[in-house]
């Protein structure tokens, strides 16, 4: 076997090993069932942790009070509103 082919094979084996390593360190997910605790998978969304500012966008010009929306301003050129999730 020539040197370039040997190096290519080593590279492919290395890539395979590196791609399989994260699977060894992931924790198994709990089995779904009627007796699974609500606290067994505590995942929080950044939007819920930060809260919703309840600001909407008035005709793309300024931010105004609006329930369930988040106003995003553009560098002095107006705004847009997104739903809080």
N, C-alpha and C positions, 0 to 999 in steps of 0.2 A: 504494500500500500504506500502511495507517495505521501510526502509531508503535507501538502495542502489538504488532501482528503482526510488525513489523520487529524489535523487541526480543526477541520470543519466538523468532524464527528465528535470531537471533544467539546466543541462549542455547543453543538446541539444537545449533548448529554448535560452540559452545565445549565443550559436554558431549561431543560426539562426538570432538573432537580430544583432549580430556583422557583419555577412555577408551581411545584408540588409542595414546597415547604410551608406556605401559608395554610394549606389544608390541615396540616398536622397541629397547628396552634389554635385553630378556631374551636370555640366551645360548642358542643352539640346543642341544638335548640330543643326546648322541652316538647314532649309529645302533646299534640292537641287532645283535649278531653274535657269532660265536665268538671273535673276536680283540679284544674290548673289555677293557680293563684293569679290575681290581677297584678300582683307585684312581682311576678316571676320574670317579667320582661320590661323593666322600667326604662322605656325609651321616651325622651321628651323632645319635642320639636322646639327649635330656637324661636319660632314665632309665638308659641304658647308661653315660653319662658319670659320673653320680652314684653308680652302683652300686645294688644292691638291699639294703635294710637287713635282710631276712629276719626280719621281725616280723609276726606274725599277731595277730588279735584273739580273746581268750578270752571267749566268750559275751557279747560287746559290752561288757565291763567293763574289761579291761586288756590291754596289749600283751604278747605272749609270743613266744618264738622259734619261727619257722615258715619253712621254706625257700620262696623264691619269692614272698613276700608283703610288703606294705608296710602297716604299721598307721597309721591316721589317727585322731588323738584329736579328740574334740569337747570344747568348753570344760568339762571336768570332768564331762561327762554320758555318758561311755562312748567307744567307738571302733568303727571298722569297718576291714576289711582289703580291700586291692585287690591284684590280681596285678601283679607287676613286669613291665613290657613293654620 
